């Protein structure tokens, strides 16, 4: 979709994504900080739900070898994703959702800068403005606390 309609759909989709992500973060932080279960208990609970969804799908797709086509790199990426999920849960448990969002935004800024310098990635006014907003937000968050 091109033109104004495509732009509007994109803005609405990003806005909805931000709202849902914020609601999920606030709810997850509330659950982690108000229930007697540990971060590890919650992660095992979420892993069980994920297995209930994805294991039947993998078996349906390839009943004799559900992990066919997985290379060592694929396994490493899956492991890194799992470790990232544990780190996010621990940050939310021991800090707060805002710290998690600031660290995520900061990692995007650093990755964008590294991509620009290492691979000639894009760098324009919008990227620089967004990066500055993240840096100022992080500074303000640290000085207010």
PyMOL commands that set and color helices and strands:
alter all, ss='L'
color gray80, all
select helices_A, chain A and resi 3-34+39-61+72-94+97-119+125-144
alter helices_A, ss='H'
color red, helices_A
deselect
rebuild
show_as cartoon
